Amino acid sequence: MSVIRLYLDEDAMDSDLVEALRLRNVDVITPADVGMLSRSDEEQLQWALENNRVIYSFNVRDFYQLHTTWLEQGKLHAGIILGQQSYSIGEQMRRIIRIIIAKSAEDIINQVEFFSVWSE
């Protein structure tokens, strides 16, 4: 079973969150790291799939719609974690780590995880 590797979209790519996750040995990258700034959500999700990365976003409506559309079309994605901007950096980090501990990269393929499920 592989460990989840994260791809934070532009909405969620706070440098403090990225640093906090990296300090805890989470494999995390952003669109800025890989030249994907200003690309569409669908392009971001496709890039994440091609690079075996679970996307993390605050864009709940659009990414859940993409998830549904892709499933209807028989397309795969590497997984989506959806949070809310109202969570502090520390709370985002804790919930992301809970998900990474509980789920493997294989477990989250074609799945959406909502932060609201991962409280203490």
PDB file as gemmi writes it, atoms N, CA and C in Angstrom:
CRYST1    1.000    1.000    1.000  90.00  90.00  90.00 P 1                      
ATOM      1  N   MET A   1       0.835  -1.183   0.000  1.00  0.00           N  
ATOM      2  CA  MET A   1       0.000   0.000   0.000  1.00  0.00           C  
ATOM      3  C   MET A   1       0.884   1.252   0.000  1.00  0.00           C  
ATOM      4  N   SER A   2       0.563   2.153  -0.878  1.00  0.00           N  
ATOM      5  CA  SER A   2       1.341   3.382  -1.026  1.00  0.00           C  
ATOM      6  C   SER A   2       0.786   4.502  -0.156  1.00  0.00           C  
ATOM      7  N   VAL A   3       1.681   5.358   0.287  1.00  0.00           N  
ATOM      8  CA  VAL A   3       1.296   6.529   1.071  1.00  0.00           C  
ATOM      9  C   VAL A   3       0.745   7.594   0.127  1.00  0.00           C  
ATOM     10  N   ILE A   4      -0.284   8.288   0.574  1.00  0.00           N  
ATOM     11  CA  ILE A   4      -0.868   9.378  -0.203  1.00  0.00           C  
ATOM     12  C   ILE A   4       0.171  10.470  -0.411  1.00  0.00           C  
ATOM     13  N   ARG A   5       0.284  10.910  -1.655  1.00  0.00           N  
ATOM     14  CA  ARG A   5       1.117  12.060  -2.015  1.00  0.00           C  
ATOM     15  C   ARG A   5       0.168  13.172  -2.430  1.00  0.00           C  
ATOM     16  N   LEU A   6       0.362  14.361  -1.899  1.00  0.00           N  
ATOM     17  CA  LEU A   6      -0.594  15.452  -2.090  1.00  0.00           C  
ATOM     18  C   LEU A   6      -0.200  16.442  -3.174  1.00  0.00           C  
ATOM     19  N   TYR A   7      -1.238  17.004  -3.760  1.00  0.00           N  
ATOM     20  CA  TYR A   7      -1.119  18.105  -4.714  1.00  0.00           C  
ATOM     21  C   TYR A   7      -2.131  19.160  -4.279  1.00  0.00           C  
ATOM     22  N   LEU A   8      -1.652  20.249  -3.707  1.00  0.00           N  
ATOM     23  CA  LEU A   8      -2.538  21.321  -3.242  1.00  0.00           C  
ATOM     24  C   LEU A   8      -2.870  22.230  -4.408  1.00  0.00           C  
ATOM     25  N   ASP A   9      -4.156  22.452  -4.667  1.00  0.00           N  
ATOM     26  CA  ASP A   9      -4.499  23.342  -5.773  1.00  0.00           C  
ATOM     27  C   ASP A   9      -4.238  24.791  -5.378  1.00  0.00           C  
ATOM     28  N   GLU A  10      -4.457  25.707  -6.314  1.00  0.00           N  
ATOM     29  CA  GLU A  10      -4.113  27.114  -6.077  1.00  0.00           C  
ATOM     30  C   GLU A  10      -4.874  27.719  -4.908  1.00  0.00           C  
ATOM     31  N   ASP A  11      -6.118  27.302  -4.701  1.00  0.00           N  
ATOM     32  CA  ASP A  11      -6.905  27.837  -3.586  1.00  0.00           C  
ATOM     33  C   ASP A  11      -6.327  27.433  -2.234  1.00  0.00           C  
ATOM     34  N   ALA A  12      -5.732  26.251  -2.178  1.00  0.00           N  
ATOM     35  CA  ALA A  12      -5.292  25.690  -0.898  1.00  0.00           C  
ATOM     36  C   ALA A  12      -3.787  25.763  -0.676  1.00  0.00           C  
ATOM     37  N   MET A  13      -3.033  26.335  -1.618  1.00  0.00           N  
ATOM     38  CA  MET A  13      -1.572  26.225  -1.538  1.00  0.00           C  
ATOM     39  C   MET A  13      -0.931  27.302  -0.665  1.00  0.00           C  
ATOM     40  N   ASP A  14      -1.347  27.394   0.540  1.00  0.00           N  
ATOM     41  CA  ASP A  14      -0.759  28.320   1.504  1.00  0.00           C  
ATOM     42  C   ASP A  14       0.655  27.849   1.854  1.00  0.00           C  
ATOM     43  N   SER A  15       1.619  28.741   1.785  1.00  0.00           N  
ATOM     44  CA  SER A  15       3.016  28.352   2.029  1.00  0.00           C  
ATOM     45  C   SER A  15       3.230  27.829   3.444  1.00  0.00           C  
ATOM     46  N   ASP A  16       2.488  28.356   4.421  1.00  0.00           N  
ATOM     47  CA  ASP A  16       2.624  27.855   5.794  1.00  0.00           C  
ATOM     48  C   ASP A  16       2.114  26.421   5.908  1.00  0.00           C  
ATOM     49  N   LEU A  17       1.025  26.101   5.215  1.00  0.00           N  
ATOM     50  CA  LEU A  17       0.506  24.734   5.228  1.00  0.00           C  
ATOM     51  C   LEU A  17       1.489  23.790   4.541  1.00  0.00           C  
ATOM     52  N   VAL A  18       1.998  24.197   3.403  1.00  0.00           N  
ATOM     53  CA  VAL A  18       2.969  23.367   2.680  1.00  0.00           C  
ATOM     54  C   VAL A  18       4.178  23.093   3.569  1.00  0.00           C  
ATOM     55  N   GLU A  19       4.700  24.125   4.208  1.00  0.00           N  
ATOM     56  CA  GLU A  19       5.862  23.956   5.088  1.00  0.00           C  
ATOM     57  C   GLU A  19       5.538  23.043   6.268  1.00  0.00           C  
ATOM     58  N   ALA A  20       4.379  23.238   6.893  1.00  0.00           N  
ATOM     59  CA  ALA A  20       3.988  22.405   8.040  1.00  0.00           C  
ATOM     60  C   ALA A  20       3.874  20.938   7.635  1.00  0.00           C  
ATOM     61  N   LEU A  21       3.304  20.677   6.478  1.00  0.00           N  
ATOM     62  CA  LEU A  21       3.176  19.294   6.011  1.00  0.00           C  
ATOM     63  C   LEU A  21       4.543  18.703   5.683  1.00  0.00           C  
ATOM     64  N   ARG A  22       5.386  19.462   5.030  1.00  0.00           N  
ATOM     65  CA  ARG A  22       6.722  18.958   4.685  1.00  0.00           C  
ATOM     66  C   ARG A  22       7.551  18.674   5.928  1.00  0.00           C  
ATOM     67  N   LEU A  23       7.406  19.499   6.963  1.00  0.00           N  
ATOM     68  CA  LEU A  23       8.119  19.252   8.222  1.00  0.00           C  
ATOM     69  C   LEU A  23       7.679  17.942   8.869  1.00  0.00           C  
ATOM     70  N   ARG A  24       6.497  17.475   8.506  1.00  0.00           N  
ATOM     71  CA  ARG A  24       5.974  16.211   9.027  1.00  0.00           C  
ATOM     72  C   ARG A  24       6.111  15.088   8.003  1.00  0.00           C  
ATOM     73  N   ASN A  25       7.017  15.283   7.073  1.00  0.00           N  
ATOM     74  CA  ASN A  25       7.367  14.283   6.056  1.00  0.00           C  
ATOM     75  C   ASN A  25       6.218  13.905   5.127  1.00  0.00           C  
ATOM     76  N   VAL A  26       5.292  14.834   4.905  1.00  0.00           N  
ATOM     77  CA  VAL A  26       4.240  14.610   3.921  1.00  0.00           C  
ATOM     78  C   VAL A  26       4.779  15.040   2.563  1.00  0.00           C  
ATOM     79  N   ASP A  27       4.614  14.187   1.575  1.00  0.00           N  
ATOM     80  CA  ASP A  27       5.023  14.489   0.204  1.00  0.00           C  
ATOM     81  C   ASP A  27       3.952  15.400  -0.397  1.00  0.00           C  
ATOM     82  N   VAL A  28       4.257  16.678  -0.531  1.00  0.00           N  
ATOM     83  CA  VAL A  28       3.276  17.662  -0.990  1.00  0.00           C  
ATOM     84  C   VAL A  28       3.913  18.615  -1.993  1.00  0.00           C  
ATOM     85  N   ILE A  29       3.178  18.889  -3.070  1.00  0.00           N  
ATOM     86  CA  ILE A  29       3.607  19.870  -4.056  1.00  0.00           C  
ATOM     87  C   ILE A  29       2.417  20.752  -4.423  1.00  0.00           C  
ATOM     88  N   THR A  30       2.716  21.840  -5.116  1.00  0.00           N  
ATOM     89  CA  THR A  30       1.688  22.803  -5.517  1.00  0.00           C  
ATOM     90  C   THR A  30       1.795  23.075  -7.022  1.00  0.00           C  
ATOM     91  N   PRO A  31       0.777  23.686  -7.600  1.00  0.00           N  
ATOM     92  CA  PRO A  31       0.870  24.071  -9.016  1.00  0.00           C  
ATOM     93  C   PRO A  31       2.075  24.968  -9.301  1.00  0.00           C  
ATOM     94  N   ALA A  32       2.452  25.802  -8.350  1.00  0.00           N  
ATOM     95  CA  ALA A  32       3.629  26.658  -8.536  1.00  0.00           C  
ATOM     96  C   ALA A  32       4.901  25.824  -8.677  1.00  0.00           C  
ATOM     97  N   ASP A  33       4.958  24.694  -7.976  1.00  0.00           N  
ATOM     98  CA  ASP A  33       6.137  23.823  -8.033  1.00  0.00           C  
ATOM     99  C   ASP A  33       6.299  23.147  -9.391  1.00  0.00           C  
ATOM    100  N   VAL A  34       5.178  22.924 -10.085  1.00  0.00           N  
ATOM    101  CA  VAL A  34       5.214  22.101 -11.300  1.00  0.00           C  
ATOM    102  C   VAL A  34       4.731  22.835 -12.556  1.00  0.00           C  
ATOM    103  N   GLY A  35       4.658  24.154 -12.492  1.00  0.00           N  
ATOM    104  CA  GLY A  35       4.284  24.938 -13.662  1.00  0.00           C  
ATOM    105  C   GLY A  35       2.836  24.796 -14.095  1.00  0.00           C  
ATOM    106  N   MET A  36       1.930  24.612 -13.131  1.00  0.00           N  
ATOM    107  CA  MET A  36       0.512  24.421 -13.456  1.00  0.00           C  
ATOM    108  C   MET A  36      -0.370  25.568 -12.964  1.00  0.00           C  
ATOM    109  N   LEU A  37       0.204  26.720 -12.684  1.00  0.00           N  
ATOM    110  CA  LEU A  37      -0.600  27.856 -12.230  1.00  0.00           C  
ATOM    111  C   LEU A  37      -1.594  28.283 -13.309  1.00  0.00           C  
ATOM    112  N   SER A  38      -2.770  28.704 -12.876  1.00  0.00           N  
ATOM    113  CA  SER A  38      -3.835  29.236 -13.745  1.00  0.00           C  
ATOM    114  C   SER A  38      -4.425  28.213 -14.706  1.00  0.00           C  
ATOM    115  N   ARG A  39      -4.235  26.950 -14.439  1.00  0.00           N  
ATOM    116  CA  ARG A  39      -4.856  25.903 -15.256  1.00  0.00           C  
ATOM    117  C   ARG A  39      -6.246  25.603 -14.704  1.00  0.00           C  
ATOM    118  N   SER A  40      -7.086  25.001 -15.514  1.00  0.00           N  
ATOM    119  CA  SER A  40      -8.453  24.679 -15.096  1.00  0.00           C  
ATOM    120  C   SER A  40      -8.445  23.583 -14.031  1.00  0.00           C  
ATOM    121  N   ASP A  41      -9.547  23.473 -13.311  1.00  0.00           N  
ATOM    122  CA  ASP A  41      -9.673  22.416 -12.305  1.00  0.00           C  
ATOM    123  C   ASP A  41      -9.537  21.044 -12.952  1.00  0.00           C  
ATOM    124  N   GLU A  42     -10.118  20.881 -14.128  1.00  0.00           N  
ATOM    125  CA  GLU A  42     -10.021  19.595 -14.812  1.00  0.00           C  
ATOM    126  C   GLU A  42      -8.572  19.275 -15.186  1.00  0.00           C  
ATOM    127  N   GLU A  43      -7.837  20.271 -15.657  1.00  0.00           N  
ATOM    128  CA  GLU A  43      -6.419  20.060 -15.967  1.00  0.00           C  
ATOM    129  C   GLU A  43      -5.637  19.707 -14.704  1.00  0.00           C  
ATOM    130  N   GLN A  44      -5.966  20.352 -13.587  1.00  0.00           N  
ATOM    131  CA  GLN A  44      -5.292  20.057 -12.313  1.00  0.00           C  
ATOM    132  C   GLN A  44      -5.571  18.615 -11.887  1.00  0.00           C  
ATOM    133  N   LEU A  45      -6.830  18.195 -12.004  1.00  0.00           N  
ATOM    134  CA  LEU A  45      -7.196  16.835 -11.608  1.00  0.00           C  
ATOM    135  C   LEU A  45      -6.522  15.810 -12.517  1.00  0.00           C  
ATOM    136  N   GLN A  46      -6.448  16.097 -13.799  1.00  0.00           N  
ATOM    137  CA  GLN A  46      -5.774  15.200 -14.741  1.00  0.00           C  
ATOM    138  C   GLN A  46      -4.281  15.117 -14.426  1.00  0.00           C  
ATOM    139  N   TRP A  47      -3.658  16.265 -14.141  1.00  0.00           N  
ATOM    140  CA  TRP A  47      -2.239  16.260 -13.790  1.00  0.00           C  
ATOM    141  C   TRP A  47      -2.009  15.427 -12.527  1.00  0.00           C  
ATOM    142  N   ALA A  48      -2.879  15.607 -11.551  1.00  0.00           N  
ATOM    143  CA  ALA A  48      -2.750  14.847 -10.300  1.00  0.00           C  
ATOM    144  C   ALA A  48      -2.838  13.345 -10.570  1.00  0.00           C  
ATOM    145  N   LEU A  49      -3.762  12.939 -11.421  1.00  0.00           N  
ATOM    146  CA  LEU A  49      -3.888  11.523 -11.777  1.00  0.00           C  
ATOM    147  C   LEU A  49      -2.611  11.017 -12.439  1.00  0.00           C  
ATOM    148  N   GLU A  50      -2.134  11.752 -13.424  1.00  0.00           N  
ATOM    149  CA  GLU A  50      -0.941  11.324 -14.165  1.00  0.00           C  
ATOM    150  C   GLU A  50       0.295  11.239 -13.279  1.00  0.00           C  
ATOM    151  N   ASN A  51       0.284  11.958 -12.173  1.00  0.00           N  
ATOM    152  CA  ASN A  51       1.437  11.985 -11.274  1.00  0.00           C  
ATOM    153  C   ASN A  51       1.163  11.323  -9.930  1.00  0.00           C  
ATOM    154  N   ASN A  52       0.085  10.537  -9.867  1.00  0.00           N  
ATOM    155  CA  ASN A  52      -0.270   9.771  -8.665  1.00  0.00           C  
ATOM    156  C   ASN A  52      -0.337  10.642  -7.420  1.00  0.00           C  
ATOM    157  N   ARG A  53      -1.077  11.745  -7.538  1.00  0.00           N  
ATOM    158  CA  ARG A  53      -1.215  12.675  -6.424  1.00  0.00           C  
ATOM    159  C   ARG A  53      -2.681  12.920  -6.126  1.00  0.00           C  
ATOM    160  N   VAL A  54      -2.991  12.965  -4.853  1.00  0.00           N  
ATOM    161  CA  VAL A  54      -4.341  13.287  -4.391  1.00  0.00           C  
ATOM    162  C   VAL A  54      -4.445  14.800  -4.298  1.00  0.00           C  
ATOM    163  N   ILE A  55      -5.469  15.355  -4.915  1.00  0.00           N  
ATOM    164  CA  ILE A  55      -5.617  16.807  -4.922  1.00  0.00           C  
ATOM    165  C   ILE A  55      -6.337  17.261  -3.659  1.00  0.00           C  
ATOM    166  N   TYR A  56      -5.865  18.357  -3.086  1.00  0.00           N  
ATOM    167  CA  TYR A  56      -6.493  18.981  -1.925  1.00  0.00           C  
ATOM    168  C   TYR A  56      -6.942  20.365  -2.341  1.00  0.00           C  
ATOM    169  N   SER A  57      -8.224  20.668  -2.089  1.00  0.00           N  
ATOM    170  CA  SER A  57      -8.786  21.937  -2.535  1.00  0.00           C  
ATOM    171  C   SER A  57      -9.861  22.428  -1.578  1.00  0.00           C  
ATOM    172  N   PHE A  58     -10.099  23.737  -1.620  1.00  0.00           N  
ATOM    173  CA  PHE A  58     -11.246  24.343  -0.943  1.00  0.00           C  
ATOM    174  C   PHE A  58     -12.436  24.455  -1.898  1.00  0.00           C  
ATOM    175  N   ASN A  59     -12.215  24.172  -3.151  1.00  0.00           N  
ATOM    176  CA  ASN A  59     -13.221  24.349  -4.193  1.00  0.00           C  
ATOM    177  C   ASN A  59     -14.176  23.151  -4.212  1.00  0.00           C  
ATOM    178  N   VAL A  60     -14.995  23.063  -3.178  1.00  0.00           N  
ATOM    179  CA  VAL A  60     -15.852  21.896  -2.960  1.00  0.00           C  
ATOM    180  C   VAL A  60     -16.801  21.679  -4.130  1.00  0.00           C  
ATOM    181  N   ARG A  61     -17.531  22.702  -4.514  1.00  0.00           N  
ATOM    182  CA  ARG A  61     -18.558  22.538  -5.551  1.00  0.00           C  
ATOM    183  C   ARG A  61     -17.964  22.036  -6.867  1.00  0.00           C  
ATOM    184  N   ASP A  62     -16.940  22.708  -7.350  1.00  0.00           N  
ATOM    185  CA  ASP A  62     -16.397  22.355  -8.662  1.00  0.00           C  
ATOM    186  C   ASP A  62     -15.708  20.993  -8.669  1.00  0.00           C  
ATOM    187  N   PHE A  63     -14.937  20.692  -7.622  1.00  0.00           N  
ATOM    188  CA  PHE A  63     -14.248  19.401  -7.616  1.00  0.00           C  
ATOM    189  C   PHE A  63     -15.205  18.243  -7.361  1.00  0.00           C  
ATOM    190  N   TYR A  64     -16.253  18.464  -6.580  1.00  0.00           N  
ATOM    191  CA  TYR A  64     -17.229  17.380  -6.411  1.00  0.00           C  
ATOM    192  C   TYR A  64     -17.972  17.144  -7.726  1.00  0.00           C  
ATOM    193  N   GLN A  65     -18.274  18.216  -8.445  1.00  0.00           N  
ATOM    194  CA  GLN A  65     -18.908  18.074  -9.762  1.00  0.00           C  
ATOM    195  C   GLN A  65     -17.987  17.336 -10.731  1.00  0.00           C  
ATOM    196  N   LEU A  66     -16.706  17.682 -10.733  1.00  0.00           N  
ATOM    197  CA  LEU A  66     -15.744  16.964 -11.579  1.00  0.00           C  
ATOM    198  C   LEU A  66     -15.686  15.487 -11.210  1.00  0.00           C  
ATOM    199  N   HIS A  67     -15.647  15.199  -9.921  1.00  0.00           N  
ATOM    200  CA  HIS A  67     -15.638  13.810  -9.438  1.00  0.00           C  
ATOM    201  C   HIS A  67     -16.835  13.053 -10.006  1.00  0.00           C  
ATOM    202  N   THR A  68     -18.020  13.629  -9.876  1.00  0.00           N  
ATOM    203  CA  THR A  68     -19.245  12.985 -10.350  1.00  0.00           C  
ATOM    204  C   THR A  68     -19.211  12.785 -11.865  1.00  0.00           C  
ATOM    205  N   THR A  69     -18.819  13.808 -12.582  1.00  0.00           N  
ATOM    206  CA  THR A  69     -18.748  13.734 -14.045  1.00  0.00           C  
ATOM    207  C   THR A  69     -17.758  12.667 -14.495  1.00  0.00           C  
ATOM    208  N   TRP A  70     -16.586  12.661 -13.878  1.00  0.00           N  
ATOM    209  CA  TRP A  70     -15.574  11.675 -14.262  1.00  0.00           C  
ATOM    210  C   TRP A  70     -16.048  10.256 -13.976  1.00  0.00           C  
ATOM    211  N   LEU A  71     -16.712  10.034 -12.848  1.00  0.00           N  
ATOM    212  CA  LEU A  71     -17.222   8.694 -12.558  1.00  0.00           C  
ATOM    213  C   LEU A  71     -18.252   8.282 -13.597  1.00  0.00           C  
ATOM    214  N   GLU A  72     -19.147   9.203 -13.962  1.00  0.00           N  
ATOM    215  CA  GLU A  72     -20.164   8.912 -14.980  1.00  0.00           C  
ATOM    216  C   GLU A  72     -19.527   8.577 -16.319  1.00  0.00           C  
ATOM    217  N   GLN A  73     -18.387   9.174 -16.614  1.00  0.00           N  
ATOM    218  CA  GLN A  73     -17.679   8.939 -17.876  1.00  0.00           C  
ATOM    219  C   GLN A  73     -16.712   7.757 -17.799  1.00  0.00           C  
ATOM    220  N   GLY A  74     -16.635   7.123 -16.639  1.00  0.00           N  
ATOM    221  CA  GLY A  74     -15.731   5.992 -16.468  1.00  0.00           C  
ATOM    222  C   GLY A  74     -14.271   6.381 -16.346  1.00  0.00           C  
ATOM    223  N   LYS A  75     -14.004   7.647 -16.035  1.00  0.00           N  
ATOM    224  CA  LYS A  75     -12.630   8.128 -15.879  1.00  0.00           C  
ATOM    225  C   LYS A  75     -12.183   7.972 -14.427  1.00  0.00           C  
ATOM    226  N   LEU A  76     -10.910   7.727 -14.253  1.00  0.00           N  
ATOM    227  CA  LEU A  76     -10.315   7.613 -12.921  1.00  0.00           C  
ATOM    228  C   LEU A  76      -9.718   8.942 -12.481  1.00  0.00           C  
ATOM    229  N   HIS A  77      -9.660   9.135 -11.169  1.00  0.00           N  
ATOM    230  CA  HIS A  77      -8.819  10.188 -10.600  1.00  0.00           C  
ATOM    231  C   HIS A  77      -8.121   9.608  -9.381  1.00  0.00           C  
ATOM    232  N   ALA A  78      -7.044  10.243  -8.958  1.00  0.00           N  
ATOM    233  CA  ALA A  78      -6.214   9.701  -7.877  1.00  0.00           C  
ATOM    234  C   ALA A  78      -6.793   9.946  -6.490  1.00  0.00           C  
ATOM    235  N   GLY A  79      -7.863  10.738  -6.411  1.00  0.00           N  
ATOM    236  CA  GLY A  79      -8.496  11.052  -5.137  1.00  0.00           C  
ATOM    237  C   GLY A  79      -8.561  12.549  -4.928  1.00  0.00           C  
ATOM    238  N   ILE A  80      -9.559  12.960  -4.150  1.00  0.00           N  
ATOM    239  CA  ILE A  80      -9.780  14.375  -3.876  1.00  0.00           C  
ATOM    240  C   ILE A  80     -10.055  14.540  -2.388  1.00  0.00           C  
ATOM    241  N   ILE A  81      -9.376  15.485  -1.761  1.00  0.00           N  
ATOM    242  CA  ILE A  81      -9.666  15.879  -0.380  1.00  0.00           C  
ATOM    243  C   ILE A  81     -10.201  17.299  -0.441  1.00  0.00           C  
ATOM    244  N   LEU A  82     -11.373  17.511   0.160  1.00  0.00           N  
ATOM    245  CA  LEU A  82     -12.018  18.820   0.122  1.00  0.00           C  
ATOM    246  C   LEU A  82     -12.113  19.406   1.517  1.00  0.00           C  
ATOM    247  N   GLY A  83     -11.551  20.586   1.680  1.00  0.00           N  
ATOM    248  CA  GLY A  83     -11.567  21.290   2.959  1.00  0.00           C  
ATOM    249  C   GLY A  83     -12.286  22.613   2.838  1.00  0.00           C  
ATOM    250  N   GLN A  84     -12.170  23.400   3.887  1.00  0.00           N  
ATOM    251  CA  GLN A  84     -12.780  24.725   3.906  1.00  0.00           C  
ATOM    252  C   GLN A  84     -11.733  25.732   4.357  1.00  0.00           C  
ATOM    253  N   GLN A  85     -11.789  26.918   3.768  1.00  0.00           N  
ATOM    254  CA  GLN A  85     -10.823  27.956   4.110  1.00  0.00           C  
ATOM    255  C   GLN A  85     -10.943  28.406   5.555  1.00  0.00           C  
ATOM    256  N   SER A  86     -12.064  28.138   6.188  1.00  0.00           N  
ATOM    257  CA  SER A  86     -12.263  28.595   7.565  1.00  0.00           C  
ATOM    258  C   SER A  86     -11.396  27.837   8.569  1.00  0.00           C  
ATOM    259  N   TYR A  87     -10.841  26.685   8.182  1.00  0.00           N  
ATOM    260  CA  TYR A  87      -9.976  25.934   9.086  1.00  0.00           C  
ATOM    261  C   TYR A  87      -8.605  26.599   9.179  1.00  0.00           C  
ATOM    262  N   SER A  88      -8.048  26.623  10.379  1.00  0.00           N  
ATOM    263  CA  SER A  88      -6.693  27.150  10.558  1.00  0.00           C  
ATOM    264  C   SER A  88      -5.689  26.238   9.852  1.00  0.00           C  
ATOM    265  N   ILE A  89      -4.487  26.753   9.656  1.00  0.00           N  
ATOM    266  CA  ILE A  89      -3.419  25.945   9.061  1.00  0.00           C  
ATOM    267  C   ILE A  89      -3.197  24.686   9.897  1.00  0.00           C  
ATOM    268  N   GLY A  90      -3.159  24.835  11.216  1.00  0.00           N  
ATOM    269  CA  GLY A  90      -2.954  23.685  12.097  1.00  0.00           C  
ATOM    270  C   GLY A  90      -4.051  22.653  11.958  1.00  0.00           C  
ATOM    271  N   GLU A  91      -5.292  23.098  11.876  1.00  0.00           N  
ATOM    272  CA  GLU A  91      -6.415  22.162  11.746  1.00  0.00           C  
ATOM    273  C   GLU A  91      -6.398  21.486  10.379  1.00  0.00           C  
ATOM    274  N   GLN A  92      -6.075  22.224   9.343  1.00  0.00           N  
ATOM    275  CA  GLN A  92      -5.953  21.598   8.018  1.00  0.00           C  
ATOM    276  C   GLN A  92      -4.875  20.517   8.050  1.00  0.00           C  
ATOM    277  N   MET A  93      -3.727  20.850   8.619  1.00  0.00           N  
ATOM    278  CA  MET A  93      -2.622  19.907   8.691  1.00  0.00           C  
ATOM    279  C   MET A  93      -3.043  18.644   9.451  1.00  0.00           C  
ATOM    280  N   ARG A  94      -3.688  18.817  10.599  1.00  0.00           N  
ATOM    281  CA  ARG A  94      -4.097  17.652  11.400  1.00  0.00           C  
ATOM    282  C   ARG A  94      -5.068  16.760  10.632  1.00  0.00           C  
ATOM    283  N   ARG A  95      -6.034  17.359   9.968  1.00  0.00           N  
ATOM    284  CA  ARG A  95      -7.019  16.554   9.237  1.00  0.00           C  
ATOM    285  C   ARG A  95      -6.390  15.865   8.029  1.00  0.00           C  
ATOM    286  N   ILE A  96      -5.519  16.548   7.342  1.00  0.00           N  
ATOM    287  CA  ILE A  96      -4.822  15.914   6.217  1.00  0.00           C  
ATOM    288  C   ILE A  96      -4.008  14.727   6.718  1.00  0.00           C  
ATOM    289  N   ILE A  97      -3.289  14.901   7.803  1.00  0.00           N  
ATOM    290  CA  ILE A  97      -2.471  13.806   8.341  1.00  0.00           C  
ATOM    291  C   ILE A  97      -3.348  12.648   8.801  1.00  0.00           C  
ATOM    292  N   ARG A  98      -4.503  12.931   9.405  1.00  0.00           N  
ATOM    293  CA  ARG A  98      -5.431  11.851   9.786  1.00  0.00           C  
ATOM    294  C   ARG A  98      -5.831  11.029   8.565  1.00  0.00           C  
ATOM    295  N   ILE A  99      -6.141  11.714   7.486  1.00  0.00           N  
ATOM    296  CA  ILE A  99      -6.529  11.010   6.259  1.00  0.00           C  
ATOM    297  C   ILE A  99      -5.369  10.170   5.742  1.00  0.00           C  
ATOM    298  N   ILE A 100      -4.166  10.737   5.722  1.00  0.00           N  
ATOM    299  CA  ILE A 100      -2.994  10.016   5.223  1.00  0.00           C  
ATOM    300  C   ILE A 100      -2.698   8.784   6.075  1.00  0.00           C  
ATOM    301  N   ILE A 101      -2.891   8.885   7.376  1.00  0.00           N  
ATOM    302  CA  ILE A 101      -2.665   7.738   8.263  1.00  0.00           C  
ATOM    303  C   ILE A 101      -3.719   6.655   8.039  1.00  0.00           C  
ATOM    304  N   ALA A 102      -4.958   7.072   7.820  1.00  0.00           N  
ATOM    305  CA  ALA A 102      -6.074   6.127   7.725  1.00  0.00           C  
ATOM    306  C   ALA A 102      -6.234   5.488   6.346  1.00  0.00           C  
ATOM    307  N   LYS A 103      -5.804   6.178   5.309  1.00  0.00           N  
ATOM    308  CA  LYS A 103      -6.060   5.723   3.938  1.00  0.00           C  
ATOM    309  C   LYS A 103      -4.754   5.587   3.167  1.00  0.00           C  
ATOM    310  N   SER A 104      -4.717   4.610   2.288  1.00  0.00           N  
ATOM    311  CA  SER A 104      -3.580   4.494   1.373  1.00  0.00           C  
ATOM    312  C   SER A 104      -3.930   5.200   0.066  1.00  0.00           C  
ATOM    313  N   ALA A 105      -2.925   5.390  -0.765  1.00  0.00           N  
ATOM    314  CA  ALA A 105      -3.166   5.992  -2.081  1.00  0.00           C  
ATOM    315  C   ALA A 105      -4.151   5.137  -2.877  1.00  0.00           C  
ATOM    316  N   GLU A 106      -4.070   3.830  -2.713  1.00  0.00           N  
ATOM    317  CA  GLU A 106      -4.987   2.934  -3.416  1.00  0.00           C  
ATOM    318  C   GLU A 106      -6.416   3.056  -2.882  1.00  0.00           C  
ATOM    319  N   ASP A 107      -6.554   3.265  -1.572  1.00  0.00           N  
ATOM    320  CA  ASP A 107      -7.887   3.395  -0.959  1.00  0.00           C  
ATOM    321  C   ASP A 107      -8.651   4.612  -1.468  1.00  0.00           C  
ATOM    322  N   ILE A 108      -7.938   5.651  -1.825  1.00  0.00           N  
ATOM    323  CA  ILE A 108      -8.589   6.930  -2.126  1.00  0.00           C  
ATOM    324  C   ILE A 108      -8.809   7.152  -3.632  1.00  0.00           C  
ATOM    325  N   ILE A 109      -8.368   6.215  -4.467  1.00  0.00           N  
ATOM    326  CA  ILE A 109      -8.614   6.340  -5.910  1.00  0.00           C  
ATOM    327  C   ILE A 109     -10.114   6.455  -6.157  1.00  0.00           C  
ATOM    328  N   ASN A 110     -10.493   7.474  -6.940  1.00  0.00           N  
ATOM    329  CA  ASN A 110     -11.897   7.756  -7.288  1.00  0.00           C  
ATOM    330  C   ASN A 110     -12.769   8.076  -6.080  1.00  0.00           C  
ATOM    331  N   GLN A 111     -12.171   8.481  -4.977  1.00  0.00           N  
ATOM    332  CA  GLN A 111     -12.919   8.826  -3.771  1.00  0.00           C  
ATOM    333  C   GLN A 111     -12.774  10.310  -3.472  1.00  0.00           C  
ATOM    334  N   VAL A 112     -13.761  10.837  -2.758  1.00  0.00           N  
ATOM    335  CA  VAL A 112     -13.696  12.197  -2.234  1.00  0.00           C  
ATOM    336  C   VAL A 112     -13.759  12.102  -0.723  1.00  0.00           C  
ATOM    337  N   GLU A 113     -12.846  12.768  -0.052  1.00  0.00           N  
ATOM    338  CA  GLU A 113     -12.857  12.854   1.409  1.00  0.00           C  
ATOM    339  C   GLU A 113     -13.163  14.291   1.801  1.00  0.00           C  
ATOM    340  N   PHE A 114     -14.141  14.458   2.676  1.00  0.00           N  
ATOM    341  CA  PHE A 114     -14.514  15.775   3.176  1.00  0.00           C  
ATOM    342  C   PHE A 114     -13.928  15.973   4.571  1.00  0.00           C  
ATOM    343  N   PHE A 115     -13.347  17.149   4.816  1.00  0.00           N  
ATOM    344  CA  PHE A 115     -12.774  17.454   6.130  1.00  0.00           C  
ATOM    345  C   PHE A 115     -13.764  17.246   7.260  1.00  0.00           C  
ATOM    346  N   SER A 116     -15.026  17.533   7.025  1.00  0.00           N  
ATOM    347  CA  SER A 116     -16.028  17.445   8.095  1.00  0.00           C  
ATOM    348  C   SER A 116     -16.096  16.051   8.707  1.00  0.00           C  
ATOM    349  N   VAL A 117     -15.688  15.043   7.984  1.00  0.00           N  
ATOM    350  CA  VAL A 117     -15.705  13.664   8.482  1.00  0.00           C  
ATOM    351  C   VAL A 117     -14.498  13.375   9.372  1.00  0.00           C  
ATOM    352  N   TRP A 118     -13.452  14.177   9.269  1.00  0.00           N  
ATOM    353  CA  TRP A 118     -12.174  13.878   9.905  1.00  0.00           C  
ATOM    354  C   TRP A 118     -11.869  14.752  11.119  1.00  0.00           C  
ATOM    355  N   SER A 119     -12.871  15.065  11.908  1.00  0.00           N  
ATOM    356  CA  SER A 119     -12.619  15.812  13.149  1.00  0.00           C  
ATOM    357  C   SER A 119     -12.108  14.846  14.208  1.00  0.00           C  
ATOM    358  N   GLU A 120     -11.656  15.386  15.325  1.00  0.00           N  
ATOM    359  CA  GLU A 120     -11.087  14.528  16.383  1.00  0.00           C  
ATOM    360  C   GLU A 120     -12.138  13.688  17.046  1.00  0.00           C  
TER     361      GLU A 120                                                      
END                                                                             
